[in-house]
Amino acid sequence: MRTITVLGSTGSIGTNTLDVVRKNHHLYNVYALAAGQNVARLAEQIAEFHPRVAILPSHDGIDRLRAEFARRDLPQAEWPELASGPQALVDVSICADIDTVISAIVGVAGLEATYAAARAGKRIGLANKEVLVASGKLVMDAVQASGADLIPVDSEHNGAHQCLRAGRAEVRRLILTASGGPFRTTPAADLDKVTPAEALRHPTWKMGNRITIDSATLMNKGFEVIEACWLFDFKPSQVDVVIHPQSSVHAMIEYSDGSILAQISATDMRMPIQYALTWPDRFEAPVPTINWLEERRWDFSPPDFGKFPLLKLAYECQRRGGSATCTLNAADEIAVEAFLGGRIGFTAIAELVEETLSRQPNRDPGTIQEVLEIDRESRALAREILSRRAAVKLEAVPAVD
């Protein structure tokens, strides 16, 4: 039986992970749940899965959770140990009582705990893109030193992991698929007019706000290229992206003789989550299977790098190395936040990220704390650029007599 810590239990990956546990309760035991602000959902999860520890970002969150317990008449004997803050996340990720960590906290908030789990040799189901985008070398060095199992949960990387079980010898390239997002067929000239509500209408997946906007700009696919380079030791030139609107083929591996292996499955995150938990074994998953007797069509086309410049920028940052990808992620988060808040237009997301990268020095961090400092510097610089652009825009507006 695997004993699990779920970092980000109330988000999409966390709730799907717990659904896998629910349907295979004889295989898994939940040790700790860590959440953000959704204390109502966390309280429901605690009542059902009875973790020993529950973690929230702050003491205020703990107070709200206690109030939620009282509202639900949950007996105090059934309350887990309550903790808050980054160190609490680390503690439940390296605890001797657990063997598996599902890393699904959005942003660099999950970096320290995931790195600690890697150093401790735990199995990690990785759904947090920022871990490898911001600090790929440090994390992969820790994985290799400890012998930890790092199994990607993203459907594309999980698909690549499955394909590569056939062997790494003579692999020519990895092909990652992308749905193309909501603006796949939108003319480039119209992109600056799109609204946050339109950008949040992803055609395939139901995800959080930031990742949905990143999918609309193809930045999310750029992050996946960076992750793939670290996970599978590929050069950026060996990772291709193709647009596949049906999202049934998740990844393909091409060998030197031109043979291609593809991983194909339903668009259901419970499949890669269960794979990460059971690898190298497979069990029946609580997901629909593909009916090959039904007529279907699959389309593939190249991405438009001119229309979606952030994808090209991600390749450039990975080739550049150092802290470039950390700055890329930090600036993108600030830009997406500004777009969702109505402060900038859709195409200005890429402009803000590119200007931040041009002004932030690139260096080689040697510790996680240095990575986090570069992340803070990059965010501060992106906010400064954003404020300056807003001031210039205001100055350009004629005064009213």
C-alpha angles and dihedrals in degrees: 000000000000119000111212141201112199114204105197098019098169097052127086096274092042095051091046090049091054090049088056088050091047092055093044102035091149090063103045141047121193113224102171139009122199120191142169122224103325098098093159092061091042090054090053090051092049092051091052104037101030099215118192092227134031122190133197130178096251146015088253089061090052091052090051091049091051089051089051091052090052092048090053093045090236106173112245089233087068095051115111124225106281123218140160142202139041096297091056089056090052092048095055091045096056099032114133090231094067134063102180135052124191103205106203105136109128116239133005090313087092097047101089094047094047092048090050090051090051091051089048092054097244125154107256124200097201118209097144108097094192092066094072098024092057100032112011099146096049094046096046091046088054092049092052093046095050101033092237119167110239108190117179117229097192104107094235097049091040088054090050090049090054093048092049090059084082088068142285098233114112095004109159103185148340121237118204119195126221128193090221092236127240094310099052092120098027113116112249090237090062098050096090089061097055118113129224089249090056092046091052092059099094111187097219117015134049105220143147121291099258097048090045092055090044088054090051091054092038087238087123089060089048089055088050091054089054092047092049091054090056098038097049103022095246128152115237088250089061095057119078130184123213128183111241110169096190092061093210097118105060103179141350134203119208120203127208092262092056095257114142129204117198133193111219128181144134117292094257122124092210089076097063091037092056091044090055090051098046103033127164086026127059129216133182107284127216092240134104118263125226114261104220091190090069119088112248141166129214121195129197128187138158120265120254104240092185093055093042105034095169091073090057090045091055091055090050093050093050091050090048092053126189116077096334094106091048090055090044091058095043095049092046092054091053092046094049090048090052092049093049088049092053095246097118137020126251097262091047089069090075092041092055093047093048094049092049091052091050092054103037113086115240115230140158111255115211099191139034089247090058089050090052091048091052088048091053092047092049093050091049091050092048090051091049091052090047092052093047091051090050091050092050090049091052092049089054092059111094115244117251114241 
